[in-house]
Amino acid sequence: MILAAVLVILFLGYLAITVHELGHYLAYRRYGVPVEGFYVGGPPWILRWRRGGTEYRLGLLPLFGAVASKWEEVDKLPPGRVLGLFLSGPLFSFLAGVLGFLALGVMREDFIAVGKALLLILGFPLILLQNLYQALFFDLSEMGAVPLVQASGQVLVSHGLEGLLVLWGVFNIVLFWFNLLPVPPLDGGQAVFLLFRHRAWFHRVYPYVLGFGFAVLFALFELALLKDAVRLLGGER
C-alpha cells in the first residue's frame, strides 16, 4: 500500500511538471520562438525522441522540468511577451490546481470547500513562511520529504479519489508560487532578469533579491533532505 501511494505521488508530480512545462511550450510556439527541448524530470534520461526540431526527454529525477530555447531568440521579444513566456508555466499550474479543487467541490457537492481552497491558494506564501519559521526555530520533527510522503499517502488511502484531487490541487499551487520566486533558474528569476537587466538600478537591487531567494531555496532543501538524513541516521536536531 505504501509503495502504491509513493508511485501515485510520483505520477502526480510528473504530471504536474508536464502541465507546467506545457504552458511554457505553448507560449514559445505562439510567439514564434523555436523550442529546442522539452524535458520532464531530470537525468538520468529513460526516454528521448525528436520531433519537428524539438527533442523530448523523460528523466528519473522528479520535480524537475524545462523548455529549452536560444536566449537570443527570446531577447528579440518585447517585454510583455517575455513576461508571457515565463509566467505561462505558473499560470497553467494555477489553472490545474483550481480545476482540481473545483472537481473536488463538484464531487462533494460542497462549494464551500472550493472557497477554502481558493483561500489556501491566496494565502500559500504566508503559510510557507510560517512553516519555515516554525521548522527552523522550533519543531523540526515533522519536516522533511519523508513525513510529506507519509502524509500524502495517508490522504490517498483514507480519501481515495477525493484525496487524489486534493493532492493534485496542492501540488500545482505549490508549483505556481514556488516558480514565481525571483531566483534563476525559476520562472520568476528569469522573467525579472530579462525584463530589467538594462536598468541601472536593477544591478544594485538584484543581488539582495537573489540572496533572499536562495536563502528560501536553501531552507527548503535543508528541511526536505538534511532533516530526513538525520532522521534516518537515528537522531534529530
JOKATA-V250181 format. One line per field, one symbol per residue. burial: + if it has 24 or more other ideal C-beta (glycine too) atoms within 12 Angstrom, else -. A space follows every 10 residues. Layout:
burial->???
This chain:
burial->----+--+++ -+++++++++ +++++-++-- +-+-+-++++ +--------- -----++++- -++++++++- ---+--+--- ++++++++++ ++++++++-+ +++++----- --++--+--+ +--+---+-- ++--+----- --++++-++- -++-++---- -+++++++++ ++++++++++ +++--+++++ +++++----- --------+- --+--++-++ -+++-+++-- -------
